[in-house]
Amino acid sequence: MKDAVSLTQCLDYERKNVVRAVENSITNLGGLDAIIRKDMRVFLKVNLLRAAKPEEATTTHPEVVYALAKTLKDKGARVVIGDSPGTGTPYKENALRKLYGKCGLIDAAGDAGVELNYDTSVVTVSCREGRLIKQFNAIKPALDADLLVSLAKGKTHSFTGITCAVKNLFGIVPGFEKAGYHFKLQTIDRFSKMLVDICEYVKPELSFIDAIVCMEGNGPSAGKPKSVGALIASRNPHAADAVFCDVIGIDSRTLPTINEAVLRSLLNLEDIAVLGEKIADMRVNDFKMPETFGTGDGLMGEGLVQPIVRPLFKNAFAVRPSILKKECKGCGICVKSCPVNAIRLKDKAAVIDYNKCIRCYCCHEMCPHHSIELSKSVIYKIWKYAID
């Protein structure tokens, strides 16, 4: 059976246009009657990496959250909207309130007549079928729900290439605990296996990608907004991610999460049925990927030459985070988000110990002041040019 993926055009975040796009997406997938029962508790898992304004394209846009939450509620579901923020933010009630407010979700939830999650309890779950992880901690409200609906933001990601439907489920791991996975799983391939394990444990019933305005460049928070004009939806999150890749003009087979899904027979790239708009009519040909994207992805991939050069030329070859001292506010968020304690504050500015740095880019991801850039050495540029 083909994996159905709805591709709907939506050019802006005007409420009536977004509501129409959500309704068309659900119609393309056959409606909600077979999924939603009256009084079913639905956890709507959004992407709230950090407290950011909607126009920054860092988080799921509140108008899409409103439209989908309202649609689910109108079918009789009891909807709870929630997420656990990124590595530099604790999973606490006061942090969630700040997050919801800055991201525009307090108004969105109020307008839709649904709840925001403030329950910060955590549960340890057994993931026996996981290929890499067999146990992990998760935010309890997401697992207590009758079903989970994922509403991701379509963005680039300096470590994983993109962050969409599959990586959105990493958000059920409580805030600071995410850093531990970056410490233990320092290669993209191993990290991606973990993402697929979590996704398969959670098994979202529906997966939406807000690709109306995406983030390109050095995402997931320091890139630039990019108009794509699409809303993507599927019962299969892996298929949704594959279609997103096609829309932004990259080969989905360059992404380890996609390859892992194919390897596990969770996805057949030749067996996806795109419903609604045609990909060819929606494709964006000038979408910019992160500077880290490509063969080997710095020193974090599994290329044949990398095990040899990594110990000898780590600092020379890896794309590394660099502090922009004039921009740094000394807030310490990068210090909290670093899984290996490679960052400290000195004279009210962040300093990175590159001998400890594992190039996970959590600091770059979480910095609210965009004071961390990704730098390539001259040797790295020459090496990349030679192998590309």
Phi, psi and omega in degrees: 000136180287146173277117180278131176232123177274131176237110185240135178280135174209113191272345181206179183259022173297131191307313183296326179289321180290317178301316179297318180295319178296315179298317179295322179298313181294321176298317179301328182269005175098009177087181184253356186302325181277355185247314188259130172248155180301134179069011174293137179270120183245126174265116179267101185273109180260176177254107179237068183309310178203171179293107183216147178291147182306323184290350177284346180063027178270331185235165176301132185291136183300332180290327176288322177299313178303309186298316182287319178298317180296319180297316179295319179296319181295339176274001177104001182281151171263104191264134173237124180264135179191173177189164167249128184291180185291185191298335185268006185234130180288151178272077182232158185300317182294326177292322179294320180298317178296318181298309181299320181294310182295325184275359176083015185272342177296314178292319182298314180293320179298316180296324182278345180074035181235174184267154165256142182280128173236007177280113184257022177288151184233145179230144175268127183243151177265125183245069188298328183273000179296140179280333184240315180247139182250352182201142176202160176269141182220156177289126189298319182302328180292324182274338178284340182293156177292325173205160181243134174245127182264129176234090186272165171256132177283111184215161167280164178213126187294341178259313185260001180093297174224161170230116182220230188295316183289308183292336177304330181287345174298339179293349177279350171283128184302142183341273186299334183294340179299327182300327181298327179289325176293325179291316184279329186241079191274357175253152180300318183298314179292319179298321181291325175300319178297317180300318179292322176302312181294317180301318181287332175289315183289320180050071177300139181286325177223145177230120177248148173236118173283097179244028178290304166236117183261186171240129176246174180079218186275066175287175018264004179222344184253010178275196182241143176299140181222120179289123178242326173075035183226147167239124184246138181213147179197159169282342181249110183297329179293320178292322177299316179297320180297319179292321176302316178302316181296321181295321181271005171083027175241155180283117183299338181287354174277355183257123182300328178296321177294314180298321179294320178296320177295316180300325181271006181063030175270349184206137171238109185298339179270359187234044177250127178257111180271121183249143182101242180283158175273138180303319182301329181278344184252350189297138176254117187267353182243027180288129184265126176272168180297157177296338180277350187281136177138193184304121176082335179049065184071231176249015187263355181272197185236030179299156186298323184280341189292321177301337179277315186276339185302309182294331186272323189232035184307307184290331182282325189264334186278143166291125187235151176285137180233137180278129172270098191300324181290336181266337185295131181261357181067029184286337177086003180296323179295325178297315180292328186275345183286121184286347183240014178055045181267000183237139175221164176262131177223125183053043176064028176217152181284144177228134183253132172268103186288345175287335177265331186303131181256006178059047174269343177067021177299322180296315178297321181294321189263348183296118182280352185252004182053042182258013176235122178248164178260121187246143175246134175284164177299318179299319179298315182298319179295317180297315179297320180297323183290325185267343181284000000 
